[in-house]
Amino acid sequence: KFECIRFIDGFSLPPPSPAPFLTPRTERRSLDLRWADGSSPAIQFDKDKEVNVQVVLRCRPLSDEEQRLNVQKAISCIEQKKEVIVFQNSANKQVEKTFLFDKVFGPKAQQRSIYDYAISPFVKDVLEGYNCTVFAYGQTGTGKTYTMEGEMKFKGGDFSGDAGVIPRAVRHIFDALESQKSDYSMKVTFLELYNEEITDLLVSEEHSRTMDEKQRRPISLMEDGKGGAIIRGLQEEVVYSANDIFNLLERGSAKRRITDTMLNKQSSRSHSIFSITIHVKEVTLGNEELIKCGRLNLVDLAGSENISKSGVREVRAREAGEMNKSLLTLGRVITALVEHSGHVPYRDSKLTRLLRDSLGGKSKTCIIATISPSVLCLEETMSTLDYAYRAKSIRNKPEANRKVSKSVLLKDLYSEIERMKQDVRAAREKNGVYIPPERFARDEAERKAMSEKIEQMESNVDLLRKEALKFQELYQAEQEHNLDMESEIQKCKESSEKSKKTLQDLQGVYNTTNLMLKEKEFIISNLLQSENAILQRAKQMHSNLESASEDMSLLLAKTERQTKIETENQGLVLNFGSHLDQSLKDLHKTVIGSVCQHQQVLRSMEEHFNSFLSTKSEATRNLELRIANIKDVYASGVQGMRKLANVLHKKSLSDLEQMKLSISAQMISVENFLITAVSEAEQVLSDVQTSLEEQKELLAVSACQQEMGLKQSLVSTRVISRTTIDFFNDLQERASRLAATVEENQMERSHQLEVFETKFKELSAKEENAALEKIAGILRNLTSTKDNMVLAALHNMNNKECGRKKDVADRNG
Ligand SMILES: Nc1ncnc2c1ncn2[C@@H]1O[C@H](COP(=O)(O)OP(=O)(O)OP(=O)(O)O)[C@@H](O)[C@H]1O
């Protein structure tokens, strides 16, 4: 009979089985193994020291087949920089995405390098009493089994260069123990998790055949009530040498379920966990013997695969679905750990229950993510890289297991032996009864209590299921309501878009009106300019008239008639000037009035537009605020629902009553939330409608005002143009009259000038003749005077000559 062995204090390690120095023979026993015990009284070194899960990436080379088909590579590994670059084609562009890991191994990396870097340090930690886990994760056919197991044929106890992590770790552990020269014992387990069922890979065919039905209990995973898991019925094999382990490995791995898929000829369809547990004896100063215990878990996960790509059908497709399900749970656990969510869904799959201590627990963990370089596997490669990259952020708090004194271990062992002896005695003495009555009674009581508990739990589960259904319905109703709200929001958005459009149209109308007004202003300024020019001309004409009146007054002074005409003309001109002044004043007033009117219209329109715009923007702001509020309410509602789901989940495990209370409270809160959301939505709708009504009214008023303004401006423009035309007609008439008068005056003046000219000519001719006569008289007088003077001078000169001649004659003679 195989029995479970109790552990000291709920400790997470297997029981202290005899070390080589205690039991020098191989034995096989069925054991309860405890994993991931949250309450482990382990000795804590660096209690608060958290370390990240180490993530190593390995990219395999292209297979012979892929090379033959000339498949393109989409991955580049830069080992020195610990980077992986993925080349993706998106919208005819090549996009590069880079991922950074703790270590990157390219296609040429050797099995030995990976072991030396990723696993070798764990051997020392295990011998120090730590639990360590290495697991390989990746798409089907990317080299997980190759990395973890590799070549498993051991010739003469030695392995080839292709041997993977497991055989290398085994050899390393034995070498280390030998060099330490310490006493130790070692046990191994090898299990397979297939379709959520655990199979022992170390049970030999012969052994399972000899076991009767009762003895062949299925291996079950049980809660230990402290957050850990117990694998009931898993065989532990005590080993004494590396060769023992190699033999077991060959046997176990041959039993793994493999199949031929399109991606891998020997695809593992299950997750496998190979564990080595080592007890090492340590002698303290007081000569007390302590036992250290460490465990190395080596996990080869099934391939994460795309069912259509891997080409599996029917049974295999279901199998792949199960595999993906447990991997999905693993993904959710990683996400929850990375995001520090309150609830980590370890319990959702056996795989995550087994790996609990390795992810976010007290173990030291290394993940080897494997990928293919092929461009055809890009989608799965990206998913593996994302998965592995996220896992880098998981933090574990490694703790070494408590060292147990040898005496305590022996005490436990003796009590165990005693129990077994009792069993044997009972079997011998009472034919057909295999256990002592006390134990039978105790077991019966336990069984009864358990079955009661199971019944109660089942009824609880039913109730919870019903509650969950209710909440699912509530959630669906809420989702529908949210959809309605979303469509309402969409409608609101559309109406706000329409309003924006109308506003833009109005803006356009406003712009064109502005342009028109500017044109009118331009016309008015032109009119003012022409008015100024007319005024100038009038002034000029005025000055011309003044000069003409001066001329006329001159002429009037000359003739009586001229004076009369002048007076008439002056009267006419004065009359015209006053008329002209009056007309110009009228025109000026009309123009100023029209300009004022235009300006008023413009101002009122501008004010109206400004107020309309501010109201509009206020309404839009309010609308946006309300939409944001609704979104917030919606988000908080969803968050509330999520929290509610979490709370329900937790509560369902412990206290149904409390849960009911919480459910009713939550229901009230959900109801309140719904009522608030509905009233909010109604409020928003009514607000939106009122704002739309207001906008409509504003638009109608603005249109009326614009129409009135335009009509007024049209009327005033017509008045201006009519006045201007009248004024020009009047001006033309007056100008023609003035021209006629001026012509008349000119004719009169030219006649007067002609008369004046003839008279002047006559007078001047007379004066000229008189002057000529006078000049002739003067000249005559002057000539006679000169003649007389010449005669007198000649007489004088003759006298003087006669005198000189007399003198000369006197002297001579
Ligand atoms: N780094 C590598 N170097 C050489 N060959 C490799 C490498 N990685 C994988 N291979 C080869 O690729 C094939 C598939 O590898 P393996 O069976 O280990 O993939 P797997 O990820 O375990 O797939 P599955 O999930 O289907 O079990 C094997 O023939 C293996 O020898």
The ligand as an SDF file (V2000), in Angstrom:
LIG
                    3D

 31 33  0  0  0  0  0  0  0  0999 V2000
   18.3850   26.0760  -31.7900 N   0  0  0  0  0  0  0  0  0  0  0  0
   18.1740   25.0130  -32.5940 C   0  0  0  0  0  0  0  0  0  0  0  0
   19.1880   24.5120  -33.3270 N   0  0  0  0  0  0  0  0  0  0  0  0
   18.9740   23.4650  -34.1360 C   0  0  0  0  0  0  0  0  0  0  0  0
   17.7720   22.8260  -34.2810 N   0  0  0  0  0  0  0  0  0  0  0  0
   16.7370   23.2700  -33.5640 C   0  0  0  0  0  0  0  0  0  0  0  0
   16.8800   24.3950  -32.6860 C   0  0  0  0  0  0  0  0  0  0  0  0
   15.6900   24.6250  -32.1320 N   0  0  0  0  0  0  0  0  0  0  0  0
   14.8460   23.6840  -32.6170 C   0  0  0  0  0  0  0  0  0  0  0  0
   15.4610   22.8730  -33.4740 N   0  0  0  0  0  0  0  0  0  0  0  0
   14.8490   21.7700  -34.2170 C   0  0  0  0  0  0  0  0  0  0  0  0
   13.5060   22.1570  -34.5480 O   0  0  0  0  0  0  0  0  0  0  0  0
   12.6080   21.0930  -34.4090 C   0  0  0  0  0  0  0  0  0  0  0  0
   11.4750   21.4430  -33.4560 C   0  0  0  0  0  0  0  0  0  0  0  0
   11.9850   21.6570  -32.1580 O   0  0  0  0  0  0  0  0  0  0  0  0
   11.2390   21.2450  -30.8490 P   0  0  0  0  0  0  0  0  0  0  0  0
   10.5420   19.9400  -30.9610 O   0  0  0  0  0  0  0  0  0  0  0  0
   12.1780   21.4160  -29.7170 O   0  0  0  0  0  0  0  0  0  0  0  0
   10.1280   22.3820  -30.8220 O   0  0  0  0  0  0  0  0  0  0  0  0
    9.0840   22.6330  -29.6970 P   0  0  0  0  0  0  0  0  0  0  0  0
    9.0520   24.1170  -29.5020 O   0  0  0  0  0  0  0  0  0  0  0  0
    9.3250   21.8340  -28.5050 O   0  0  0  0  0  0  0  0  0  0  0  0
    7.7480   22.2340  -30.4150 O   0  0  0  0  0  0  0  0  0  0  0  0
    6.3980   21.6660  -29.7670 P   0  0  0  0  0  0  0  0  0  0  0  0
    5.8090   22.7940  -29.0240 O   0  0  0  0  0  0  0  0  0  0  0  0
    5.5850   21.3010  -30.9580 O   0  0  0  0  0  0  0  0  0  0  0  0
    6.7870   20.5570  -28.9080 O   0  0  0  0  0  0  0  0  0  0  0  0
   13.4180   19.9220  -33.9070 C   0  0  0  0  0  0  0  0  0  0  0  0
   13.7560   19.1090  -34.9940 O   0  0  0  0  0  0  0  0  0  0  0  0
   14.6870   20.5430  -33.3380 C   0  0  0  0  0  0  0  0  0  0  0  0
   15.8120   19.7020  -33.4620 O   0  0  0  0  0  0  0  0  0  0  0  0
  1  2  1  0
  2  3  1  0
  2  7  2  0
  3  4  2  0
  4  5  1  0
  5  6  2  0
  6  7  1  0
  6 10  1  0
  7  8  1  0
  8  9  2  0
  9 10  1  0
 10 11  1  0
 11 12  1  0
 11 30  1  0
 12 13  1  0
 13 14  1  0
 13 28  1  0
 14 15  1  0
 15 16  1  0
 16 17  2  0
 16 18  1  0
 16 19  1  0
 19 20  1  0
 20 21  2  0
 20 22  1  0
 20 23  1  0
 23 24  1  0
 24 25  2  0
 24 26  1  0
 24 27  1  0
 28 29  1  0
 28 30  1  0
 30 31  1  0
M  END
$$$$
